[in-house]
């Protein structure tokens, strides 16, 4: 009896590029070879449109206020385990690396403290890019799976 070979992808990456207003995407992982695929035409691809903001904009660390002896103190919270979305942009001859700690995007910390940087972080261009990439990955996966 022969068993079907299985593979579990742990390091999935996507390459997205724009040519003449058309967006293409290709998946890379350790299991299969995936075809480059036309996703859609969009001359206003967010990383290109807001590149200058991407250069300078920062995600702020999650933090909250506590009162000690009637004095307001800002407390930054760190976590020993978290998830990151990592983006590398090559626009022209320029390289830009951005990471988003997904916990910095949470509204409540420890289930009770409000992240004072929540609104700022949610309104950044890098978060908009992350959402756009999630949508593109969904479109790409539907196309390559034939669904």
JOURTA-V443535 format. One record per helix or strand of 3 or more residues. SS is the DSSP state (A for helix, B for strand). FROM is the first residue (numbers start at 1). TO is the last residue. Records with the same first field share a line. If there is no record, write none. Layout:
SS->FROM-TO, FROM-TO
//
This chain:
B->13-19, 22-28, 37-41, 63-68, 71-76, 84-91, 94-101
A->46-49, 51-56, 102-105, 118-122, 125-145
//
